[in-house]
Amino acid sequence: MSASEIATVLLGGFLGYWIVFNLMRSKSKYDPTAHRDSAKTNDNQGEIPGVSDSSEQWFHVLNISPGASLDEIQTAYRYLIRQYHPDKVASLGIEFQLLAEEKAKRINLAYQQALKEKES
């Protein structure tokens, strides 16, 4: 193997690891643990439809507090959708594409639910 081939393999490995790491990590710029204790658990307000786990409320998906302002909601949404948009992994394997598509759907649903709740 030549030096350029070795460099290409190493660069590809690091790039692949970075993409997988960013898709799979649970923490982001917005700390999801900061507001979980204050979340309402006795009603279904803010829950994502079709998800039975109460931890999947819109503010948990967007990793912000339940009392976040509209600007904070939009900022969190834009940050997350940029990170998990399926087009980011279009050149990767089908597993990554499906994972990104599912995550983007959950982010979009959470954003729509947040906007609906804030308009009320």
Protein Blocks (a to p, Z undefined) as FASTA:
>chain_A
ZZklmmmmmmmmmmmmmmmmmmmpmbdfbdfklmmmmpcfkbcehiaehiablklcfklm
nopafkbcfklmmmmmmmmmmmmgmklmmmmcfklmmmmmmmmmmmmmmmmmmmmmmmZZ
